[in-house]
Amino acid sequence: MTAPPAWLEVGEAVEAMSWRPGGDMVAIGDLGGGLTVAFDGLERAHRLDPHPGGTTAVAWHPVLDLIASGGLDGVLRIQAPTPGSATAIDVGSAVSALAWSPGGELLAVGGGSSVGIVEPGGTVVAWYSMLPGTVHAVAWADGPAPLAAAVAGGVVWLQVSNDTGAAPEIWEVTGAARALACDPGRRRLAVGDFAGVLRVISLASSDQLTLDGWDERIDLLAWDGSGRRLAVPDSASVVVCVLEGIDPVGEEPIVLEGHEVAVSAVQYSGSELVTGGADGLVIRWPVERLHDPDVVDVGAPVTALGVAPTRKGPVLAGTRQGTVHRC
């Protein structure tokens, strides 16, 4: 076990991180309302316009040098990584989820029981209100409509424009949908619910794989870069489902045990799984030695992970104490 070589203090508990596509800068949101932009070595660059009460979601544009952020103040900000450049939009409730479309033409914003669709310049294209429950996650996918949202009623599919006046299509699932993750090819959608049930849906055929047995609600999902592995935390362990389409490979999923208490963050760096826990551990699980992983102790419960988009880029771990560590 090793200690992280570099760290940065940003304020209160780290809630969200997003890398610039080139992997040289990262935007960090904390529950003190701060939005910090730092270089990959964790040298502080500057603080952007804050979200009083807490910054809850951050998403760097996939092409343009723009950062979208939302907070408990019910405001969406779209800005360059320099102070004083923000376009602010009042969304009426705390922002719970942000997702740029693959080409960056549109931004999906989840807040309360609503989802908005916004252009990079701040123009609101569509706004869906009074959805069946609180919006917990949004994901762009090649499904019945371009955008999926996890809500109490299941998975809601939304069109880019609401001019047709049609009601959102509900994909009914057992229990309230909590987490969403689309595979890298946008052909399958993984859905985790409050009852500890995982579904992997083929977006071409609507067929689905259903797996249960998780001890608690499923809050976190992560696909690897190939789309063959789906990681789903289960208390202090992580279940890795190996899939061909929606068909499991092998008789049982892979169960990885290394954390002492609950896994609180999970991401893939290419084929390497990275997990963070409330025990303060960050574990990197190389595919070739899953049972001999690399462990770093950051000294405080991990609340967010940021995996750089570049090959073999750094992994950042944000903590409940408001620190970010380069692992």
N, C-alpha and C positions, 0 to 999 in steps of 0.2 A: 504494500500500500504506500502511495506517495502523496505528498502535498502539492497543490496546484502552484505553478511557477509565477503567476501574475494574477492580480485581482484589482478590482475597482469598487469603490463605494458610491452608490447612486442615490440612496435615500432610504425609503422603506421597502417592504417586501417586493421582490421582482415578480411581476405578473406576466410579462410578455417580452419576447425578443424577436427581431427580424433582421436578417442580413441583407445588405445591398447585394445584388446579383453577382457582382465581381468578387465578393467575399472579403473586401478590404475594410468595410465599415459595418457597424451594427447599431440598430436602434433599440433602446431598452426602456420599457415602461414599468413604473413602480407604483405601488398603492399609496404613496405619498402624493401622487399626481404628476410626478416628474416624467419627462421624456428626454433621455440622454442619448446623444450620438457619440460613439467612440470608435477609434481605429481598432484593427484586429488584435493589436498588442495590448489593448485596454488603456491606451493613452486617452484621456478625456478630450473630446473635441469641443462640445458645447451642449447646453440645455436648450431645448426647443420650447415653444409655447406649451404650458402645462395643462393638465386636466384636473382642476380642483376636486378633491375627494378620492382620486385614484385613476391611474391609466390602466385600462383593462385589456386593450387589444392594440396590436401594432402590425402593420403589413407594408413592407417595402415594395414599390412597384417593380414588376419583372423587367421593364425596359427603361422607363424614365427615372430620373433621379428625384423621386417623390416618395414621401412616407405618409401613409394613412394611419391615423391613431384615433382611438375612442376611449371614453372614460365614463366614470360614474356621474359626471356632470351632464351626460346626455348630449354631448357635442362630438361630432366627427370633424377632424382636422386633416386636411391634405396639404402638405408643405414640402418644400425642398429641405435638405439637411442643413439649413442655416436659419438662425433666429429671425423672427419677424416676417416670415414668408407664408403664413398659414391662411388657407381658405377654411372658414368655419361654417358648419351646417348644424343646426339644432335638430336632433332626431327625436327629441321628446322623452327619451328614457335611456337608462344606462346602456352603453354599447357592450354587447356580449361576444360579438364575432365579426371578423373582417376577412374578406377573401377577394383578391384580384382575379379576374378571368385570366385564362392562360396567356393571352396576348396583351393583357393589361388595358383593354378597351373599356372595361367596366369594373366597378367595385361593388361587391355585395356587403351590406351593412345590416347586422342583426342587433335588435334592441327591443326589449320588452316582448310584445307579441307582434312585432312588425319586422319586415325586411325591406330595405331600400336598395335601389340600384342606381349608382352614381357614376358619372363620367370623371376622368382624372381632373378636369378643370373645375369640378364642383357642381355641375349641372345634374339635377335629379331627373333620372329617366323614368323611374317607376317607384311606387311605394305601396307595399302590401300591408294593410293593417288588419287587426283583429284576427290574426292567425290562431289556430287552436292550441294556445298555450305559449309559454315563454320560449323564445328562440335560444337554443344553446350552441348551435354550430351551423355553419353554411359551407357548401362545397360546390364547385363547378364540375359538372359531369355530363357525359353524353347519355342522358336518361330521357324520360318522357318529356322533360323540359330542360333548359340549360342549367338551372340552378336548383340545388336541393338544400332544404333547411331541416334541422332536427328540432322538433317541437313536441309538446305533450301528446298531440294526436297522432304522432308517427313521423313519417318523412313527407314534407310538403314540397311539391315540385312547382317551380315558378318560372313563368315566361319573362323575357327581358322587358317586354312592354305589357302594360295592363290595359291597353286601348280596347281589347276585345271584350272586356267586361266579364270574362269567364272567371269562375271561382278557381282558386288554386286546387290542383289535383292532390289528393291525400293518398300516400302509400301506407296503408294500414299495417302496423306492426303490433306485436304484443307488448304492452307497456309503452311508456313515454320514451321517445328517442332522445338520447343524451349526447352521443358523440358520432361524428361522421368522418370518413376518410375515403377519398377516391384513389384508386391505384394510379401509378404513373401514366398508364395508357388511357385513363378515364373510361375503362370498360367495366369496372366493378366498383360497387359502393359498399363499404363496410359500415354497419350501423350497430352501435352499442346502446343498450337501453338501461332504464333504472332498475330493472329486475334481474340484471346480470345475464342477459341474453345477447349473443352476437349473431348478426346476420350478414352474409356476404351475398350481394345481389348482382346478378348478371344484368347489365343495362341493355344488352341486346335482346335477351330472351325473357327477362323478368323472372327467370329461375333463381332460387336462392338456397344457400346453405345456412342451416340454423344450428348453432351450438349454444349449449347452456352449461350451467354449473359454476359460474363465477360467484364468489361469495358476496360481492357487493355490486352496486351499479357500475357500469362501464363508462368511465370518464375519458379514457385515453386510447387512441388507436394510432398505429404507425405502420406504413408499408415500406418495404425496402426498395432500392432503386430498380430492381428487376420485376417487381410486382409478384414475386413468388412467395414472399414471406410477409405475414401480418402479425405484428406484435400487439398483445393485449395484456396489460397488467392485471394481476389477480392478487390483491393484498400485497404481500411482500415478495411475490414471485412474478414472473412474466411468462405468459403462454405465447409461444410462437407457432402459428399455423402455417404449414407449408402447403401451397395450393397450386394446382394446375387448373386454370379457369376458376370454377367454384368447387372443384373436387379436391378433397384432402389427399396429400401424398403421404403414405405411411399410415399405420394403424392409429397412432396417437400423436397429438401435437407435442412440441418440444417444451419442456418446463425448465426455466432457468431460475436458480435460487442463489442469491448472493446478498440481498438486502436484509437487514435485520427487522425493519418495519416497512410500512407501506411504500410502494413505488409511486412517486408523485410526478414523474415526467418521463417521457419516452420518445425517442426519435431514432431514425436511421441516418447514418453517414455512408451512403452507397449501400454496401452489403453488411456493414458493421452496425450492430445495434448499440445504442447508447441509452442508459437509464439513469435516473436520479431518484433519490429516496429521501424520506423524512428523517432518515438516519444520517444525512449529510454525505452519503457516498454517491459518487458518480462512477458507474461501471461501464467499460467498453468491452463488448462481447465480439471478438473477431470470429468469423465463421469457421475458421480452421481450428479454433481452440475455445469452443463455447464453455468448456468446463475449466478453463484456466484464464479468466478474464483479467483485464487491467483495472485496478481499483484506485480511485483518488478520493481522499477525504477532504471536503471543503469546509468542514467545521460548523455547518449550520444546515437545517432542512432545505433541500432543493425544491424550489417552486417553479422553475422554468429551465428549459434547455434551449440552446441556440446552436445548431449545427451549420457550419459554413457551407455554402453551395459548391465550393471548389473542391477538387479531389484532394483528399488528405488535409483539408482545411481544419482550423481549430474548432474545438467544441467549447462553448461557454456554458457555465452553470450559474443561474441566479438563485439567490437564497432568500429565506424569510427575514434575514437580518439586513437586507438591502445591499448585499455585496454580489459582485459578478466575478467568477473565477475562470481563468483560461486553463482548460484541462487537456 
